[in-house]
Amino acid sequence: MKTLKHPETQLVDVICATCGTAFTIRSTAGSVSVDVCSNCHPAYTGVQHSAAGGSRIERFNRRRALAAA
Ligand SMILES: [Zn+2]
């Protein structure tokens, strides 16, 4: 019977580009970079990030209010 081998893995340090949180994972990749992590993703923090100038919904509602006036 052919023996199945797991791929070689190593411990890799990951640093979140957004909040700078560092953590270690086991991965086959030599290096891993992430843009968002569980420390700063809105789904985990519950904080909504709004871009400068407001969200698309806010802009839409503003235009709709102007059109209705
Ligand atoms: Zn993060």
N, CA, C, O and the ligand as a Tripos MOL2 file, in Angstrom:
@<TRIPOS>MOLECULE
protein
  277   275    70     0     0
PROTEIN
NO_CHARGES

@<TRIPOS>ATOM
      1 N           0.8310   -1.2020    0.0000 N.3       1 MET1
      2 CA          0.0000    0.0000    0.0000 C.3       1 MET1
      3 C           0.8670    1.2540    0.0000 C.2       1 MET1
      4 O           1.8590    1.3560    0.7220 O.2       1 MET1
      5 N           0.4570    2.1960   -0.8310 N.am      2 LYS2
      6 CA          1.2070    3.4460   -0.9310 C.3       2 LYS2
      7 C           0.9710    4.2850    0.3310 C.2       2 LYS2
      8 O          -0.1690    4.4590    0.7610 O.2       2 LYS2
      9 N           2.0340    4.7930    0.9100 N.am      3 THR3
     10 CA          1.8690    5.6260    2.1080 C.3       3 THR3
     11 C           1.6920    7.0760    1.6900 C.2       3 THR3
     12 O           2.4400    7.6070    0.8690 O.2       3 THR3
     13 N           0.6870    7.6970    2.2770 N.am      4 LEU4
     14 CA          0.4170    9.1060    1.9980 C.3       4 LEU4
     15 C           1.2150    9.9560    2.9730 C.2       4 LEU4
     16 O           1.2090    9.7200    4.1810 O.2       4 LEU4
     17 N           1.9010   10.9500    2.4210 N.am      5 LYS5
     18 CA          2.6970   11.8400    3.2650 C.3       5 LYS5
     19 C           2.0340   13.1990    3.3710 C.2       5 LYS5
     20 O           1.5430   13.7520    2.3880 O.2       5 LYS5
     21 N           2.0310   13.7160    4.5660 N.am      6 HIS6
     22 CA          1.5740   15.0890    4.7280 C.3       6 HIS6
     23 C           2.6350   16.0300    4.1780 C.2       6 HIS6
     24 O           3.8230   15.7170    4.2430 O.2       6 HIS6
     25 N           2.2330   17.1790    3.6380 N.am      7 PRO7
     26 CA          3.2290   18.1350    3.1560 C.3       7 PRO7
     27 C           4.0400   18.7040    4.3140 C.2       7 PRO7
     28 O           3.5630   18.7920    5.4450 O.2       7 PRO7
     29 N           5.2780   19.0870    4.0050 N.am      8 GLU8
     30 CA          6.1300   19.6820    5.0360 C.3       8 GLU8
     31 C           5.5850   21.0580    5.4090 C.2       8 GLU8
     32 O           5.2990   21.8740    4.5330 O.2       8 GLU8
     33 N           5.4440   21.3120    6.6930 N.am      9 THR9
     34 CA          4.9750   22.6200    7.1560 C.3       9 THR9
     35 C           5.9920   23.1970    8.1280 C.2       9 THR9
     36 O           6.8360   22.4960    8.6850 O.2       9 THR9
     37 N           5.8710   24.5160    8.3080 N.am     10 GLN10
     38 CA          6.7250   25.1850    9.2910 C.3      10 GLN10
     39 C           5.9190   26.2800    9.9650 C.2      10 GLN10
     40 O           4.8730   26.7030    9.4720 O.2      10 GLN10
     41 N           6.4300   26.7300   11.1040 N.am     11 LEU11
     42 CA          5.7760   27.8330   11.7980 C.3      11 LEU11
     43 C           6.1330   29.1280   11.0720 C.2      11 LEU11
     44 O           7.3040   29.4060   10.8120 O.2      11 LEU11
     45 N           5.1030   29.9180   10.7470 N.am     12 VAL12
     46 CA          5.2960   31.1530    9.9910 C.3      12 VAL12
     47 C           4.7250   32.3130   10.7920 C.2      12 VAL12
     48 O           3.5980   32.2390   11.2830 O.2      12 VAL12
     49 N           5.4940   33.3740   10.9220 N.am     13 ASP13
     50 CA          5.0020   34.5850   11.5860 C.3      13 ASP13
     51 C           4.1780   35.3880   10.5970 C.2      13 ASP13
     52 O           4.6170   35.6350    9.4740 O.2      13 ASP13
     53 N           2.9840   35.7960   11.0110 N.am     14 VAL14
     54 CA          2.0950   36.5990   10.1770 C.3      14 VAL14
     55 C           1.8740   37.9300   10.8720 C.2      14 VAL14
     56 O           1.5810   37.9720   12.0670 O.2      14 VAL14
     57 N           2.0150   39.0250   10.1200 N.am     15 ILE15
     58 CA          1.7540   40.3550   10.6690 C.3      15 ILE15
     59 C           0.6480   40.9950    9.8510 C.2      15 ILE15
     60 O           0.7400   41.0810    8.6270 O.2      15 ILE15
     61 N          -0.4010   41.4450   10.5340 N.am     16 CYS16
     62 CA         -1.5340   42.0880    9.8580 C.3      16 CYS16
     63 C          -1.1050   43.4680    9.3750 C.2      16 CYS16
     64 O          -0.5710   44.2610   10.1510 O.2      16 CYS16
     65 N          -1.3390   43.7580    8.0910 N.am     17 ALA17
     66 CA         -0.9180   45.0320    7.5180 C.3      17 ALA17
     67 C          -1.7690   46.1890    8.0290 C.2      17 ALA17
     68 O          -1.3300   47.3380    7.9820 O.2      17 ALA17
     69 N          -2.9730   45.9110    8.5150 N.am     18 THR18
     70 CA         -3.8650   46.9750    8.9550 C.3      18 THR18
     71 C          -3.6040   47.3820   10.3950 C.2      18 THR18
     72 O          -3.4450   48.5680   10.6840 O.2      18 THR18
     73 N          -3.5570   46.4070   11.3060 N.am     19 CYS19
     74 CA         -3.4580   46.7610   12.7240 C.3      19 CYS19
     75 C          -2.1220   46.3620   13.3310 C.2      19 CYS19
     76 O          -1.8370   46.7340   14.4690 O.2      19 CYS19
     77 N          -1.2980   45.6170   12.6090 N.am     20 GLY20
     78 CA          0.0280   45.2830   13.1110 C.3      20 GLY20
     79 C           0.0700   44.1100   14.0620 C.2      20 GLY20
     80 O           1.1280   43.7990   14.6090 O.2      20 GLY20
     81 N          -1.0510   43.4530   14.2710 N.am     21 THR21
     82 CA         -1.0750   42.2910   15.1500 C.3      21 THR21
     83 C          -0.2290   41.1660   14.5480 C.2      21 THR21
     84 O          -0.3330   40.8780   13.3550 O.2      21 THR21
     85 N           0.6030   40.5350   15.3710 N.am     22 ALA22
     86 CA          1.4380   39.4340   14.9100 C.3      22 ALA22
     87 C           0.9680   38.1380   15.5520 C.2      22 ALA22
     88 O           0.6440   38.0900   16.7380 O.2      22 ALA22
     89 N           0.9420   37.1010   14.7450 N.am     23 PHE23
     90 CA          0.6050   35.7870   15.2730 C.3      23 PHE23
     91 C           1.3170   34.7350   14.4400 C.2      23 PHE23
     92 O           1.8350   35.0210   13.3610 O.2      23 PHE23
     93 N           1.3340   33.5400   14.9470 N.am     24 THR24
     94 CA          2.0760   32.4600   14.2980 C.3      24 THR24
     95 C           1.1150   31.3820   13.8380 C.2      24 THR24
     96 O           0.2060   30.9870   14.5680 O.2      24 THR24
     97 N           1.3250   30.9140   12.6240 N.am     25 ILE25
     98 CA          0.5240   29.8100   12.0980 C.3      25 ILE25
     99 C           1.4640   28.7310   11.5790 C.2      25 ILE25
    100 O           2.6590   28.9610   11.3960 O.2      25 ILE25
    101 N           0.9080   27.5650   11.3490 N.am     26 ARG26
    102 CA          1.6800   26.4960   10.7090 C.3      26 ARG26
    103 C           1.2450   26.4420    9.2550 C.2      26 ARG26
    104 O           0.0560   26.3000    8.9720 O.2      26 ARG26
    105 N           2.1930   26.5530    8.3260 N.am     27 SER27
    106 CA          1.8420   26.6570    6.9230 C.3      27 SER27
    107 C           2.8920   26.0000    6.0410 C.2      27 SER27
    108 O           4.0460   25.8380    6.4380 O.2      27 SER27
    109 N           2.4710   25.6240    4.8300 N.am     28 THR28
    110 CA          3.4170   25.1300    3.8360 C.3      28 THR28
    111 C           4.1200   26.2880    3.1470 C.2      28 THR28
    112 O           5.1840   26.1090    2.5540 O.2      28 THR28
    113 N           3.5240   27.4830    3.2230 N.am     29 ALA29
    114 CA          4.1080   28.6640    2.5910 C.3      29 ALA29
    115 C           5.2400   29.2110    3.4520 C.2      29 ALA29
    116 O           5.2110   29.0940    4.6770 O.2      29 ALA29
    117 N           6.2350   29.8080    2.8030 N.am     30 GLY30
    118 CA          7.3750   30.3550    3.5200 C.3      30 GLY30
    119 C           7.0240   31.6060    4.2790 C.2      30 GLY30
    120 O           7.5080   31.8270    5.3890 O.2      30 GLY30
    121 N           6.1690   32.4400    3.6740 N.am     31 SER31
    122 CA          5.7510   33.6520    4.3620 C.3      31 SER31
    123 C           4.2980   33.9310    4.0120 C.2      31 SER31
    124 O           3.8380   33.5980    2.9190 O.2      31 SER31
    125 N           3.5850   34.5390    4.9380 N.am     32 VAL32
    126 CA          2.1740   34.8450    4.7520 C.3      32 VAL32
    127 C           1.9460   36.2850    5.1790 C.2      32 VAL32
    128 O           2.4000   36.7030    6.2440 O.2      32 VAL32
    129 N           1.2290   37.0550    4.3350 N.am     33 SER33
    130 CA          0.8640   38.4090    4.7350 C.3      33 SER33
    131 C          -0.6450   38.5580    4.6020 C.2      33 SER33
    132 O          -1.2520   38.0440    3.6620 O.2      33 SER33
    133 N          -1.2350   39.2610    5.5440 N.am     34 VAL34
    134 CA         -2.6850   39.4560    5.5280 C.3      34 VAL34
    135 C          -3.0000   40.9440    5.5990 C.2      34 VAL34
    136 O          -2.2670   41.7120    6.2200 O.2      34 VAL34
    137 N          -4.0950   41.3470    4.9580 N.am     35 ASP35
    138 CA         -4.5500   42.7360    4.9930 C.3      35 ASP35
    139 C          -5.4830   42.9880    6.1640 C.2      35 ASP35
    140 O          -5.5970   44.1160    6.6440 O.2      35 ASP35
    141 N          -6.1530   41.9310    6.6250 N.am     36 VAL36
    142 CA         -7.1070   42.0900    7.7120 C.3      36 VAL36
    143 C          -7.0680   40.8180    8.5420 C.2      36 VAL36
    144 O          -6.8680   39.7250    8.0120 O.2      36 VAL36
    145 N          -7.2620   40.9680    9.8620 N.am     37 CYS37
    146 CA         -7.2230   39.7980   10.7400 C.3      37 CYS37
    147 C          -8.4120   39.8510   11.6920 C.2      37 CYS37
    148 O          -9.2110   40.7870   11.6450 O.2      37 CYS37
    149 N          -8.5260   38.8500   12.5510 N.am     38 SER38
    150 CA         -9.6650   38.7820   13.4630 C.3      38 SER38
    151 C          -9.6300   39.8940   14.4960 C.2      38 SER38
    152 O         -10.6340   40.1500   15.1620 O.2      38 SER38
    153 N          -8.4830   40.5640   14.6430 N.am     39 ASN39
    154 CA         -8.3620   41.6490   15.6140 C.3      39 ASN39
    155 C          -8.9400   42.9560   15.0710 C.2      39 ASN39
    156 O          -9.3480   43.8180   15.8500 O.2      39 ASN39
    157 N          -8.9790   43.1150   13.7370 N.am     40 CYS40
    158 CA         -9.3930   44.4030   13.1750 C.3      40 CYS40
    159 C         -10.5150   44.2670   12.1470 C.2      40 CYS40
    160 O         -10.9990   45.2850   11.6520 O.2      40 CYS40
    161 N         -10.9450   43.0540   11.8070 N.am     41 HIS41
    162 CA        -12.0320   42.9110   10.8350 C.3      41 HIS41
    163 C         -13.3640   43.3380   11.4620 C.2      41 HIS41
    164 O         -13.6660   42.9400   12.5870 O.2      41 HIS41
    165 N         -14.1700   44.1460   10.7440 N.am     42 PRO42
    166 CA        -15.4350   44.6370   11.3050 C.3      42 PRO42
    167 C         -16.3610   43.5190   11.7850 C.2      42 PRO42
    168 O         -17.1280   43.7240   12.7250 O.2      42 PRO42
    169 N         -16.3040   42.3560   11.1660 N.am     43 ALA43
    170 CA        -17.1710   41.2580   11.5860 C.3      43 ALA43
    171 C         -16.8640   40.8200   13.0090 C.2      43 ALA43
    172 O         -17.7420   40.3060   13.7030 O.2      43 ALA43
    173 N         -15.6130   41.0210   13.4550 N.am     44 TYR44
    174 CA        -15.2200   40.6260   14.8070 C.3      44 TYR44
    175 C         -15.2910   41.7880   15.7750 C.2      44 TYR44
    176 O         -15.6490   41.6110   16.9400 O.2      44 TYR44
    177 N         -14.9450   43.0030   15.2890 N.am     45 THR45
    178 CA        -14.8910   44.1540   16.1840 C.3      45 THR45
    179 C         -16.2630   44.7810   16.3680 C.2      45 THR45
    180 O         -16.5150   45.4100   17.3950 O.2      45 THR45
    181 N         -17.1590   44.6240   15.3920 N.am     46 GLY46
    182 CA        -18.4720   45.2410   15.4590 C.3      46 GLY46
    183 C         -18.4350   46.7160   15.1390 C.2      46 GLY46
    184 O         -19.4590   47.3920   15.2410 O.2      46 GLY46
    185 N         -17.2680   47.2420   14.7490 N.am     47 VAL47
    186 CA        -17.1200   48.6550   14.4260 C.3      47 VAL47
    187 C         -17.1820   48.8160   12.9150 C.2      47 VAL47
    188 O         -16.4300   48.1770   12.1800 O.2      47 VAL47
    189 N         -18.0750   49.6660   12.4660 N.am     48 GLN48
    190 CA        -18.1840   49.9280   11.0380 C.3      48 GLN48
    191 C         -17.1930   51.0110   10.6520 C.2      48 GLN48
    192 O         -17.1380   52.0640   11.2870 O.2      48 GLN48
    193 N         -16.4050   50.7540    9.6060 N.am     49 HIS49
    194 CA        -15.4860   51.7640    9.1080 C.3      49 HIS49
    195 C         -16.1570   52.5040    7.9630 C.2      49 HIS49
    196 O         -16.6290   51.8890    7.0060 O.2      49 HIS49
    197 N         -16.1960   53.8110    8.0650 N.am     50 SER50
    198 CA        -16.8030   54.6090    7.0130 C.3      50 SER50
    199 C         -15.7230   55.3960    6.2910 C.2      50 SER50
    200 O         -14.9150   56.0770    6.9220 O.2      50 SER50
    201 N         -15.7100   55.3030    4.9760 N.am     51 ALA51
    202 CA        -14.7220   56.0470    4.2070 C.3      51 ALA51
    203 C         -15.0280   57.5360    4.2920 C.2      51 ALA51
    204 O         -16.1740   57.9240    4.5160 O.2      51 ALA51
    205 N         -13.9990   58.3780    4.1110 N.am     52 ALA52
    206 CA        -14.1830   59.8190    4.1400 C.3      52 ALA52
    207 C         -15.1570   60.2070    3.0320 C.2      52 ALA52
    208 O         -15.0160   59.7640    1.8930 O.2      52 ALA52
    209 N         -16.1380   61.0300    3.3670 N.am     53 GLY53
    210 CA        -17.1420   61.4120    2.3850 C.3      53 GLY53
    211 C         -18.3810   60.5570    2.4790 C.2      53 GLY53
    212 O         -19.3470   60.7810    1.7500 O.2      53 GLY53
    213 N         -18.3710   59.5910    3.3550 N.am     54 GLY54
    214 CA        -19.5600   58.7990    3.6020 C.3      54 GLY54
    215 C         -19.6290   57.5620    2.7410 C.2      54 GLY54
    216 O         -18.9000   57.4220    1.7580 O.2      54 GLY54
    217 N         -20.5160   56.6690    3.1260 N.am     55 SER55
    218 CA        -20.6790   55.4230    2.3970 C.3      55 SER55
    219 C         -21.5090   55.6560    1.1440 C.2      55 SER55
    220 O         -22.0920   56.7270    0.9730 O.2      55 SER55
    221 N         -21.5650   54.6720    0.2810 N.am     56 ARG56
    222 CA        -22.3530   54.7700   -0.9480 C.3      56 ARG56
    223 C         -23.8280   54.9430   -0.6200 C.2      56 ARG56
    224 O         -24.5510   55.6540   -1.3190 O.2      56 ARG56
    225 N         -24.2680   54.2860    0.4480 N.am     57 ILE57
    226 CA        -25.6780   54.3930    0.8380 C.3      57 ILE57
    227 C         -25.9860   55.8130    1.3030 C.2      57 ILE57
    228 O         -27.0310   56.3760    0.9760 O.2      57 ILE57
    229 N         -25.0280   56.3990    2.0980 N.am     58 GLU58
    230 CA        -25.2360   57.7640    2.5590 C.3      58 GLU58
    231 C         -25.2960   58.7330    1.3810 C.2      58 GLU58
    232 O         -26.1420   59.6260    1.3470 O.2      58 GLU58
    233 N         -24.3890   58.5530    0.4100 N.am     59 ARG59
    234 CA        -24.3930   59.4340   -0.7700 C.3      59 ARG59
    235 C         -25.6850   59.2740   -1.5590 C.2      59 ARG59
    236 O         -26.2570   60.2560   -2.0330 O.2      59 ARG59
    237 N         -26.1440   58.0290   -1.6960 N.am     60 PHE60
    238 CA        -27.3890   57.7760   -2.4200 C.3      60 PHE60
    239 C         -28.5630   58.4680   -1.7390 C.2      60 PHE60
    240 O         -29.3860   59.1030   -2.3990 O.2      60 PHE60
    241 N         -28.6380   58.3420   -0.4030 N.am     61 ASN61
    242 CA        -29.7430   58.9670    0.3270 C.3      61 ASN61
    243 C         -29.6880   60.4850    0.2230 C.2      61 ASN61
    244 O         -30.7300   61.1370    0.1610 O.2      61 ASN61
    245 N         -28.4550   61.0710    0.2020 N.am     62 ARG62
    246 CA        -28.3140   62.5240    0.0510 C.3      62 ARG62
    247 C         -28.8410   62.9640   -1.3310 C.2      62 ARG62
    248 O         -29.5810   63.9410   -1.4420 O.2      62 ARG62
    249 N         -28.4420   62.2240   -2.3760 N.am     63 ARG63
    250 CA        -28.8850   62.5650   -3.7360 C.3      63 ARG63
    251 C         -30.4030   62.4130   -3.8520 C.2      63 ARG63
    252 O         -31.0650   63.2180   -4.5060 O.2      63 ARG63
    253 N         -30.9470   61.3720   -3.2120 N.am     64 ARG64
    254 CA        -32.3820   61.1250   -3.2800 C.3      64 ARG64
    255 C         -33.1470   62.2520   -2.5870 C.2      64 ARG64
    256 O         -34.2020   62.6810   -3.0530 O.2      64 ARG64
    257 N         -32.5810   62.7360   -1.4350 N.am     65 ALA65
    258 CA        -33.2370   63.8300   -0.7090 C.3      65 ALA65
    259 C         -33.2150   65.1030   -1.5560 C.2      65 ALA65
    260 O         -34.1870   65.8600   -1.5570 O.2      65 ALA65
    261 N         -32.0940   65.3520   -2.2900 N.am     66 LEU66
    262 CA        -32.0020   66.5300   -3.1540 C.3      66 LEU66
    263 C         -33.0050   66.4160   -4.3010 C.2      66 LEU66
    264 O         -33.6520   67.4010   -4.6560 O.2      66 LEU66
    265 N         -33.1360   65.2430   -4.8730 N.am     67 ALA67
    266 CA        -34.0380   65.0480   -6.0120 C.3      67 ALA67
    267 C         -35.4960   65.1980   -5.5970 C.2      67 ALA67
    268 O         -36.3310   65.6530   -6.3790 O.2      67 ALA67
    269 N         -35.7930   64.8110   -4.3590 N.am     68 ALA68
    270 CA        -37.1820   64.8780   -3.8890 C.3      68 ALA68
    271 C         -37.5580   66.3030   -3.5150 C.2      68 ALA68
    272 O         -38.7390   66.6480   -3.5410 O.2      68 ALA68
    273 N         -36.5630   67.1560   -3.1590 N.am     69 ALA69
    274 CA        -36.8570   68.5280   -2.7110 C.3      69 ALA69
    275 C         -37.2700   69.4080   -3.8830 C.2      69 ALA69
    276 O         -37.5540   70.5910   -3.6970 O.2      69 ALA69
    277 ZN         -5.5620   43.1710   11.8540 Zn       70 ZN70
@<TRIPOS>BOND
     1     1     2 1
     2     2     3 1
     3     3     4 2
     4     3     5 am
     5     5     6 1
     6     6     7 1
     7     7     8 2
     8     7     9 am
     9     9    10 1
    10    10    11 1
    11    11    12 2
    12    11    13 am
    13    13    14 1
    14    14    15 1
    15    15    16 2
    16    15    17 am
    17    17    18 1
    18    18    19 1
    19    19    20 2
    20    19    21 am
    21    21    22 1
    22    22    23 1
    23    23    24 2
    24    23    25 am
    25    25    26 1
    26    26    27 1
    27    27    28 2
    28    27    29 am
    29    29    30 1
    30    30    31 1
    31    31    32 2
    32    31    33 am
    33    33    34 1
    34    34    35 1
    35    35    36 2
    36    35    37 am
    37    37    38 1
    38    38    39 1
    39    39    40 2
    40    39    41 am
    41    41    42 1
    42    42    43 1
    43    43    44 2
    44    43    45 am
    45    45    46 1
    46    46    47 1
    47    47    48 2
    48    47    49 am
    49    49    50 1
    50    50    51 1
    51    51    52 2
    52    51    53 am
    53    53    54 1
    54    54    55 1
    55    55    56 2
    56    55    57 am
    57    57    58 1
    58    58    59 1
    59    59    60 2
    60    59    61 am
    61    61    62 1
    62    62    63 1
    63    63    64 2
    64    63    65 am
    65    65    66 1
    66    66    67 1
    67    67    68 2
    68    67    69 am
    69    69    70 1
    70    70    71 1
    71    71    72 2
    72    71    73 am
    73    73    74 1
    74    74    75 1
    75    75    76 2
    76    75    77 am
    77    77    78 1
    78    78    79 1
    79    79    80 2
    80    79    81 am
    81    81    82 1
    82    82    83 1
    83    83    84 2
    84    83    85 am
    85    85    86 1
    86    86    87 1
    87    87    88 2
    88    87    89 am
    89    89    90 1
    90    90    91 1
    91    91    92 2
    92    91    93 am
    93    93    94 1
    94    94    95 1
    95    95    96 2
    96    95    97 am
    97    97    98 1
    98    98    99 1
    99    99   100 2
   100    99   101 am
   101   101   102 1
   102   102   103 1
   103   103   104 2
   104   103   105 am
   105   105   106 1
   106   106   107 1
   107   107   108 2
   108   107   109 am
   109   109   110 1
   110   110   111 1
   111   111   112 2
   112   111   113 am
   113   113   114 1
   114   114   115 1
   115   115   116 2
   116   115   117 am
   117   117   118 1
   118   118   119 1
   119   119   120 2
   120   119   121 am
   121   121   122 1
   122   122   123 1
   123   123   124 2
   124   123   125 am
   125   125   126 1
   126   126   127 1
   127   127   128 2
   128   127   129 am
   129   129   130 1
   130   130   131 1
   131   131   132 2
   132   131   133 am
   133   133   134 1
   134   134   135 1
   135   135   136 2
   136   135   137 am
   137   137   138 1
   138   138   139 1
   139   139   140 2
   140   139   141 am
   141   141   142 1
   142   142   143 1
   143   143   144 2
   144   143   145 am
   145   145   146 1
   146   146   147 1
   147   147   148 2
   148   147   149 am
   149   149   150 1
   150   150   151 1
   151   151   152 2
   152   151   153 am
   153   153   154 1
   154   154   155 1
   155   155   156 2
   156   155   157 am
   157   157   158 1
   158   158   159 1
   159   159   160 2
   160   159   161 am
   161   161   162 1
   162   162   163 1
   163   163   164 2
   164   163   165 am
   165   165   166 1
   166   166   167 1
   167   167   168 2
   168   167   169 am
   169   169   170 1
   170   170   171 1
   171   171   172 2
   172   171   173 am
   173   173   174 1
   174   174   175 1
   175   175   176 2
   176   175   177 am
   177   177   178 1
   178   178   179 1
   179   179   180 2
   180   179   181 am
   181   181   182 1
   182   182   183 1
   183   183   184 2
   184   183   185 am
   185   185   186 1
   186   186   187 1
   187   187   188 2
   188   187   189 am
   189   189   190 1
   190   190   191 1
   191   191   192 2
   192   191   193 am
   193   193   194 1
   194   194   195 1
   195   195   196 2
   196   195   197 am
   197   197   198 1
   198   198   199 1
   199   199   200 2
   200   199   201 am
   201   201   202 1
   202   202   203 1
   203   203   204 2
   204   203   205 am
   205   205   206 1
   206   206   207 1
   207   207   208 2
   208   207   209 am
   209   209   210 1
   210   210   211 1
   211   211   212 2
   212   211   213 am
   213   213   214 1
   214   214   215 1
   215   215   216 2
   216   215   217 am
   217   217   218 1
   218   218   219 1
   219   219   220 2
   220   219   221 am
   221   221   222 1
   222   222   223 1
   223   223   224 2
   224   223   225 am
   225   225   226 1
   226   226   227 1
   227   227   228 2
   228   227   229 am
   229   229   230 1
   230   230   231 1
   231   231   232 2
   232   231   233 am
   233   233   234 1
   234   234   235 1
   235   235   236 2
   236   235   237 am
   237   237   238 1
   238   238   239 1
   239   239   240 2
   240   239   241 am
   241   241   242 1
   242   242   243 1
   243   243   244 2
   244   243   245 am
   245   245   246 1
   246   246   247 1
   247   247   248 2
   248   247   249 am
   249   249   250 1
   250   250   251 1
   251   251   252 2
   252   251   253 am
   253   253   254 1
   254   254   255 1
   255   255   256 2
   256   255   257 am
   257   257   258 1
   258   258   259 1
   259   259   260 2
   260   259   261 am
   261   261   262 1
   262   262   263 1
   263   263   264 2
   264   263   265 am
   265   265   266 1
   266   266   267 1
   267   267   268 2
   268   267   269 am
   269   269   270 1
   270   270   271 1
   271   271   272 2
   272   271   273 am
   273   273   274 1
   274   274   275 1
   275   275   276 2
@<TRIPOS>SUBSTRUCTURE
     1 MET1         2 RESIDUE 1 A MET
     2 LYS2         6 RESIDUE 1 A LYS
     3 THR3        10 RESIDUE 1 A THR
     4 LEU4        14 RESIDUE 1 A LEU
     5 LYS5        18 RESIDUE 1 A LYS
     6 HIS6        22 RESIDUE 1 A HIS
     7 PRO7        26 RESIDUE 1 A PRO
     8 GLU8        30 RESIDUE 1 A GLU
     9 THR9        34 RESIDUE 1 A THR
    10 GLN10       38 RESIDUE 1 A GLN
    11 LEU11       42 RESIDUE 1 A LEU
    12 VAL12       46 RESIDUE 1 A VAL
    13 ASP13       50 RESIDUE 1 A ASP
    14 VAL14       54 RESIDUE 1 A VAL
    15 ILE15       58 RESIDUE 1 A ILE
    16 CYS16       62 RESIDUE 1 A CYS
    17 ALA17       66 RESIDUE 1 A ALA
    18 THR18       70 RESIDUE 1 A THR
    19 CYS19       74 RESIDUE 1 A CYS
    20 GLY20       78 RESIDUE 1 A GLY
    21 THR21       82 RESIDUE 1 A THR
    22 ALA22       86 RESIDUE 1 A ALA
    23 PHE23       90 RESIDUE 1 A PHE
    24 THR24       94 RESIDUE 1 A THR
    25 ILE25       98 RESIDUE 1 A ILE
    26 ARG26      102 RESIDUE 1 A ARG
    27 SER27      106 RESIDUE 1 A SER
    28 THR28      110 RESIDUE 1 A THR
    29 ALA29      114 RESIDUE 1 A ALA
    30 GLY30      118 RESIDUE 1 A GLY
    31 SER31      122 RESIDUE 1 A SER
    32 VAL32      126 RESIDUE 1 A VAL
    33 SER33      130 RESIDUE 1 A SER
    34 VAL34      134 RESIDUE 1 A VAL
    35 ASP35      138 RESIDUE 1 A ASP
    36 VAL36      142 RESIDUE 1 A VAL
    37 CYS37      146 RESIDUE 1 A CYS
    38 SER38      150 RESIDUE 1 A SER
    39 ASN39      154 RESIDUE 1 A ASN
    40 CYS40      158 RESIDUE 1 A CYS
    41 HIS41      162 RESIDUE 1 A HIS
    42 PRO42      166 RESIDUE 1 A PRO
    43 ALA43      170 RESIDUE 1 A ALA
    44 TYR44      174 RESIDUE 1 A TYR
    45 THR45      178 RESIDUE 1 A THR
    46 GLY46      182 RESIDUE 1 A GLY
    47 VAL47      186 RESIDUE 1 A VAL
    48 GLN48      190 RESIDUE 1 A GLN
    49 HIS49      194 RESIDUE 1 A HIS
    50 SER50      198 RESIDUE 1 A SER
    51 ALA51      202 RESIDUE 1 A ALA
    52 ALA52      206 RESIDUE 1 A ALA
    53 GLY53      210 RESIDUE 1 A GLY
    54 GLY54      214 RESIDUE 1 A GLY
    55 SER55      218 RESIDUE 1 A SER
    56 ARG56      222 RESIDUE 1 A ARG
    57 ILE57      226 RESIDUE 1 A ILE
    58 GLU58      230 RESIDUE 1 A GLU
    59 ARG59      234 RESIDUE 1 A ARG
    60 PHE60      238 RESIDUE 1 A PHE
    61 ASN61      242 RESIDUE 1 A ASN
    62 ARG62      246 RESIDUE 1 A ARG
    63 ARG63      250 RESIDUE 1 A ARG
    64 ARG64      254 RESIDUE 1 A ARG
    65 ALA65      258 RESIDUE 1 A ALA
    66 LEU66      262 RESIDUE 1 A LEU
    67 ALA67      266 RESIDUE 1 A ALA
    68 ALA68      270 RESIDUE 1 A ALA
    69 ALA69      274 RESIDUE 1 A ALA
    70 ZN70       277 GROUP 0 **** ****
